[in-house]
Amino acid sequence: MSILMMRKIFCLLAFLPLAAFGQIEVVDENDKDDEIDVIDAQGNHEEIDFPEAMSYNLDSLMGQYMTKTYMTYDADCQMRDENPTFPREVYIERLHRLPTVMEMPYNEVVQTCIDRYTVRLRRQVSWMLGASNFYMPIFEEALDAYQLPLELKYLPIIESALNPVAVSRAGATGLWQFMLPTGKAYGLDVNSLVDERRDPVKASYAAAHYLSDLYKLFGDWNLVIAAYNCGPENINKAIRRAGGETDYWKIYPYLPRETRGYVPAFIAANYVMNYYCEHNICPMRSELPAKTDTVMVDRNVSFSQVTAVCGLDLQMLRALNPSYRRDVVPGNTALSPLRLPVTDVARFIDMQDSVYAANGSVQKRTVVDIPQDEVAPAKGKKRGRDKAKWVTVRRGDTLSAIARRSGTSVNNIRRLNGIRGNNIRAGKKLRVR
């Protein structure tokens, strides 16, 4: 069996960035597959954990609205679905060539994390490469605002696998996996209705602020990353136990199990997100979502009210507003933003009174049944493949909404109905085909 496919690995670790490592031994392949067994310089066995996000199920990522709406597998990618292996020196040289401020050392634990990404998790890497088009610009903008190294944008790779609603076993939440006290300390509102740890923009700026504070405290990026995972208190404990040493690789044996795998996983994430082509990994093809804007809501309004009155998609609303935990915008508590596609903002504003006035039965609905468009054959036309299709304009409809529902374009509807502008009235029949 290839070393790359082994479930559990023994390696000799000298706790130095570029130290020489001993031979890798294979143990029972039925053992746990979320750990690496390490033999330290004194011959003691140590277990380190892969970060939790390195065990996420691909199905949960593929089920997201953004994935289903904007991402597809690239049928044009002709690379063979197999992972090549390279000499140790190649990995060292590639890591050295990364345009990073932070140190990217190589050792056998880093290699094990690279192997996990390029073999077992190669489908997840394909997904994350596609999803990075949504999230990396947000991360980079937040990091740049605090003048931090942009390679930190890969922290959410190992924190959440770029899942904005990820929740860890310990309760850490969102792309940046904030624990509740830390999130609140950095200005993220969390209550029964709102969890801003799930807001990609707000959480990214909070994470950049936190990372900036950690660097002021430790002055070493490896310690900063480790502290982001386990908290500064655990780093200070490890430093004291190591006799005052402040080098990550020297305090390594005194860190929590997952933190020992955290910095190597971060290095591996930087590697795989830059050298995926060399490992025959095809990124999923993604389209950028339609532009969005926010409207400010000054009273409580449920997503079901918005979907029922404005004819919007519930899953889309949830994807654009992930911080609202109960599908309710708590405008009664404070003026609250509701993010919508730009094309639907005007409709919401025009129908805002109707949305607010929606009765309780509408507010309790979680699924909105949209009636089927009426179809009436045009006079003189044969039924069958060439029959015309007609729809009845509903209250609040726009040409763009009708075009989207009917699988056609606004220009085509205008042409078929002799419409020059955008004015349509409820009850009118429009030909869409």
C-alpha positions in Angstrom: 0.0 0.0 0.0 1.3 3.5 -0.8 2.4 5.7 2.1 -0.1 8.3 0.9 -3.0 6.0 1.6 -2.1 5.0 5.1 -4.5 5.9 7.8 -2.1 6.3 10.6 1.6 7.3 10.6 4.6 7.1 12.8 7.4 9.6 12.3 10.4 10.9 14.1 10.1 14.5 15.1 13.0 16.7 16.3 10.8 19.8 17.0 12.8 22.0 14.6 11.4 23.5 11.4 13.8 21.7 9.0 15.0 18.9 11.2 15.7 15.5 9.7 13.0 12.9 10.3 13.2 9.2 10.7 11.5 6.5 8.7 7.7 6.4 8.5 6.2 3.2 9.8 2.8 1.9 8.9 0.4 0.6 11.6 -3.0 -1.0 11.5 -4.9 0.8 8.7 -8.2 0.3 10.7 -7.0 2.6 13.5 -8.3 6.1 13.8 -7.7 8.2 10.7 -7.9 11.7 12.4 -4.5 11.4 14.2 -0.8 11.2 13.5 1.4 9.3 15.9 4.7 11.0 16.4 7.9 9.7 18.1 9.8 12.6 19.6 13.6 12.9 20.0 13.5 11.0 23.2 11.6 8.1 21.7 8.3 9.0 23.3 5.0 8.5 21.4 2.9 11.6 20.9 -0.5 11.9 19.2 -1.4 15.0 17.3 -4.8 15.7 15.8 -5.7 16.9 12.3 -7.8 20.1 12.5 -11.5 19.2 12.7 -12.3 20.8 9.3 -9.9 18.3 7.6 -12.6 15.6 8.4 -15.7 17.4 7.1 -18.0 15.5 4.7 -18.0 16.8 1.2 -21.8 16.3 0.9 -22.4 19.0 3.5 -20.3 21.4 1.5 -22.0 20.5 -1.8 -25.5 21.1 -0.3 -24.9 24.8 0.3 -27.0 27.3 -1.7 -23.9 29.0 -3.1 -22.6 25.7 -4.3 -25.8 24.5 -5.9 -26.4 27.9 -7.5 -22.9 29.1 -8.6 -20.6 26.1 -8.7 -20.2 23.2 -11.1 -17.6 20.5 -11.8 -15.3 21.6 -14.6 -16.0 19.1 -17.4 -13.2 20.6 -19.5 -10.5 19.7 -17.0 -8.5 16.9 -18.5 -6.1 16.1 -15.7 -5.9 12.5 -14.5 -7.5 11.9 -11.1 -4.4 10.7 -9.4 -1.9 12.2 -7.1 1.8 12.2 -8.1 4.5 12.0 -5.5 7.6 14.2 -5.5 11.0 14.1 -3.7 11.3 15.9 -0.4 13.4 18.6 -2.0 10.6 19.5 -4.4 8.2 20.3 -1.5 10.9 22.3 0.3 11.6 24.3 -2.8 7.9 25.0 -3.6 7.2 26.1 0.0 10.3 28.4 -0.3 8.9 30.0 -3.5 5.5 31.0 -1.9 5.2 34.8 -1.8 4.8 34.9 2.0 6.0 36.9 4.9 5.4 34.0 7.2 7.8 31.1 7.5 6.7 28.0 5.6 9.1 25.2 6.8 8.9 21.6 5.7 8.9 18.5 7.9 7.2 15.1 7.9 4.2 16.4 9.8 3.7 19.1 7.1 4.1 16.4 4.5 1.5 14.3 6.1 -1.0 17.2 6.0 -0.1 17.9 2.4 -0.8 14.2 1.6 -4.1 14.3 3.3 -5.2 17.3 1.2 -3.9 15.9 -2.1 -5.3 12.4 -1.6 -8.2 11.8 0.7 -9.4 15.4 0.6 -8.8 16.2 -3.1 -12.5 16.6 -3.8 -12.8 19.0 -0.8 -9.8 21.0 -2.2 -11.6 21.2 -5.6 -14.6 22.6 -3.8 -12.6 25.0 -1.7 -10.8 26.4 -4.8 -14.1 27.2 -6.3 -15.6 28.7 -3.1 -12.5 30.8 -2.6 -13.8 33.0 -5.4 -16.6 34.0 -3.1 -14.6 34.5 0.1 -10.9 35.3 -0.5 -11.6 38.9 -1.6 -13.4 39.5 1.7 -10.6 37.9 3.7 -7.9 39.9 1.8 -9.7 43.2 2.3 -10.0 42.6 6.1 -6.4 41.5 6.5 -5.1 44.4 4.4 -7.1 46.8 6.6 -5.1 45.6 9.6 -1.8 45.4 7.5 -1.5 41.6 8.1 0.1 39.0 5.8 -2.3 38.0 3.2 -1.4 34.3 3.5 -3.5 34.3 6.6 -6.5 34.2 4.3 -6.0 30.4 4.2 -6.7 30.1 8.0 -10.4 29.5 7.2 -9.4 26.5 5.0 -8.3 24.6 8.1 -10.8 26.3 10.5 -14.0 25.7 8.6 -13.2 24.3 5.1 -14.8 27.6 3.9 -18.2 26.6 5.3 -19.8 29.8 6.6 -22.2 28.0 8.9 -19.7 25.4 10.3 -20.0 24.6 14.0 -17.2 22.7 15.7 -17.7 20.1 18.4 -16.6 22.8 20.9 -19.1 25.3 19.6 -16.8 27.5 17.5 -18.8 28.9 14.6 -18.5 30.4 11.2 -15.8 30.7 8.6 -13.2 31.9 11.2 -14.6 29.5 13.9 -15.0 32.1 16.7 -15.8 30.8 20.2 -18.6 32.7 21.8 -16.5 34.8 24.3 -13.9 35.7 21.7 -16.5 36.7 19.2 -18.3 39.0 21.6 -14.9 40.4 22.7 -14.3 41.5 19.1 -17.7 43.1 18.6 -19.7 40.2 17.1 -23.3 40.2 18.3 -24.6 36.8 19.4 -28.0 36.2 20.9 -31.0 34.0 20.3 -31.8 35.6 16.9 -28.4 36.8 15.7 -25.0 35.2 15.4 -22.6 37.5 13.6 -19.8 34.9 13.8 -21.6 33.5 10.7 -21.4 36.8 8.8 -18.5 36.5 6.4 -17.7 40.2 6.4 -18.1 41.0 10.0 -16.3 37.9 11.2 -13.4 38.5 8.8 -12.8 42.0 10.2 -13.1 40.6 13.8 -10.6 37.8 12.9 -8.1 40.3 11.4 -8.4 42.5 14.6 -7.8 39.4 16.8 -4.8 38.3 14.8 -3.4 41.8 14.9 -3.7 41.7 18.7 -2.1 38.3 19.0 0.9 39.5 16.9 1.3 42.4 19.3 1.3 39.9 22.1 3.7 37.3 20.7 5.6 38.9 17.8 5.9 35.5 16.0 3.5 34.3 13.3 3.7 30.6 14.2 2.8 31.5 17.8 0.0 33.7 16.5 -1.5 30.9 14.5 -1.2 28.4 17.3 -2.8 31.0 19.7 -5.6 31.5 17.3 -6.4 27.8 17.6 -5.9 27.2 21.3 -5.9 30.6 22.9 -3.1 32.8 24.2 -3.3 31.3 27.7 -2.3 27.8 26.4 0.6 29.3 24.4 1.9 31.1 27.5 1.6 27.8 29.5 3.6 26.0 26.8 6.3 28.7 26.9 6.6 28.4 30.6 6.9 24.6 30.4 9.5 24.9 27.7 11.7 27.0 30.1 10.8 30.3 28.4 11.4 29.2 24.8 9.4 31.2 22.4 10.1 29.2 19.2 7.0 27.3 18.1 8.9 24.1 17.3 10.5 24.1 20.8 7.2 24.5 22.7 5.5 22.1 20.2 5.4 19.1 22.7 3.7 21.2 25.3 0.8 22.3 23.1 -2.7 20.7 22.9 -3.0 17.8 20.5 -4.9 19.7 17.8 -2.6 22.7 18.0 0.4 20.5 17.3 -1.3 19.7 13.9 -2.6 23.2 13.3 0.5 25.0 12.1 1.6 22.1 9.9 -2.0 22.1 8.5 -1.8 25.8 7.8 1.4 25.4 5.9 -0.1 22.5 3.9 -3.2 24.7 3.1 -0.9 27.4 1.7 0.8 24.7 -0.3 -2.2 23.0 -1.8 -4.1 26.2 -2.6 -1.1 27.3 -4.7 0.2 24.0 -6.1 -3.1 22.1 -6.8 -2.3 21.8 -10.5 0.8 19.9 -9.8 -1.3 17.3 -7.9 -4.0 17.0 -10.7 -6.7 18.7 -8.7 -9.3 20.6 -10.8 -11.0 23.5 -9.2 -14.7 23.6 -9.4 -15.9 26.1 -11.9 -17.7 29.0 -10.2 -19.6 32.1 -11.2 -19.6 35.2 -9.0 -23.1 35.7 -7.5 -25.2 38.6 -8.6 -24.4 41.9 -6.9 -26.1 42.5 -3.6 -27.1 45.5 -1.5 -28.7 45.9 2.0 -32.0 47.5 3.1 -32.3 48.5 6.7 -35.3 47.0 8.6 -36.8 48.8 11.6 -39.1 46.1 12.9 -39.1 42.3 13.2 -39.6 40.6 9.8 -39.4 36.9 9.0 -37.8 35.5 5.9 -41.1 33.8 5.2 -42.9 37.1 5.1 -40.3 38.4 2.5 -40.5 35.2 0.4 -44.3 35.1 0.5 -44.9 38.8 -0.5 -41.9 39.4 -2.7 -41.6 36.0 -4.3 -37.9 35.5 -3.3 -36.1 32.2 -2.7 -35.9 31.2 1.0 -32.5 29.4 0.6 -31.1 32.5 -1.2 -32.2 34.7 1.7 -30.5 32.4 4.2 -27.3 32.3 2.2 -27.1 36.1 1.9 -28.1 36.6 5.6 -26.4 33.7 7.5 -26.2 35.6 10.8 -29.9 35.4 11.4 -30.3 32.2 13.3 -34.2 31.9 13.3 -34.9 33.3 9.8 -36.0 36.6 11.5 -34.5 40.0 11.1 -34.8 41.6 14.6 -35.5 45.2 13.5 -37.4 45.8 16.8 -34.2 45.5 18.7 -32.0 47.7 16.5 -32.0 48.9 12.9 -31.0 45.7 11.1 -29.6 45.0 7.6 -31.3 42.6 5.2 -29.1 41.7 2.3 -30.8 41.1 -1.1 -29.8 40.8 -4.7 -29.5 44.3 -6.2 -32.3 43.4 -8.7 -34.7 42.7 -5.9 -34.0 45.7 -3.6 -36.4 48.0 -5.4 -39.2 45.4 -5.2 -38.7 45.0 -1.4 -38.8 48.8 -0.9 -42.0 49.1 -3.0 -43.7 46.2 -1.1 -42.2 46.9 2.3 -45.6 47.8 3.9 -47.1 44.6 2.6 -44.2 42.6 3.9 -44.6 44.1 7.4 -48.4 43.7 7.3 -48.2 40.0 6.4 -50.3 38.1 9.0 -49.0 35.6 11.5 -49.8 32.5 9.4 -47.4 33.8 6.7 -44.7 34.5 9.3 -44.8 30.9 10.5 -44.4 29.4 7.1 -41.0 28.1 6.2 -41.8 27.0 2.6 -43.6 29.2 0.2 -45.7 27.5 -2.4 -45.5 29.5 -5.6 -48.5 28.8 -7.9 -47.7 27.6 -11.3 -47.8 30.2 -14.1 -50.9 30.0 -16.3 -50.3 28.7 -19.8 -52.6 29.7 -22.6 -52.0 28.9 -26.2 -52.1 31.8 -28.6 -55.0 31.8 -31.0 -54.2 30.2 -34.3 -51.2 28.4 -33.0 -50.9 24.6 -32.9 -50.6 22.9 -29.5 -47.3 21.1 -29.0 -43.7 22.1 -29.3 -44.6 25.5 -30.9 -47.3 26.6 -28.5 -47.0 30.0 -26.9 -46.6 30.4 -23.2 -48.4 33.1 -21.2 -48.2 34.1 -17.6 -50.4 36.3 -15.4 -48.6 39.1 -13.7 -48.9 38.9 -10.0 -48.9 41.7 -7.5 -45.3 42.9 -7.0 -44.0 41.1 -10.1 -41.2 42.7 -12.2 -40.1 41.8 -15.7 -36.8 40.4 -14.4 -38.7 38.1 -11.9 -41.1 36.8 -14.6 -38.1 36.2 -16.9 -36.3 34.3 -14.3 -39.3 32.1 -13.4 -40.0 31.5 -17.1 -36.5 30.7 -18.2 -36.3 33.6 -20.7 -35.0 37.1 -20.9 -36.5 40.5 -20.2 -35.7 41.6 -23.7 -37.6 38.7 -25.1 -40.7 39.4 -23.0 -40.5 43.1 -24.1 -40.3 42.0 -27.8 -43.2 39.5 -27.6 -45.5 41.9 -25.8 -44.5 45.2 -27.4 -43.3 46.6 -24.1 -40.7 49.4 -24.1 -40.2 50.2 -20.4 -40.6 48.2 -17.2 -44.1 49.1 -16.3 -46.5 46.1 -16.0 -49.7 45.8 -14.0 -51.1 42.9 -11.9 -53.6 40.8 -13.7 -52.2 41.4 -17.1 -51.2 38.4 -19.2 -47.8 38.4 -20.8 -46.4 36.1 -23.4 -43.1 34.7 -22.4 -42.6 32.3 -25.3 
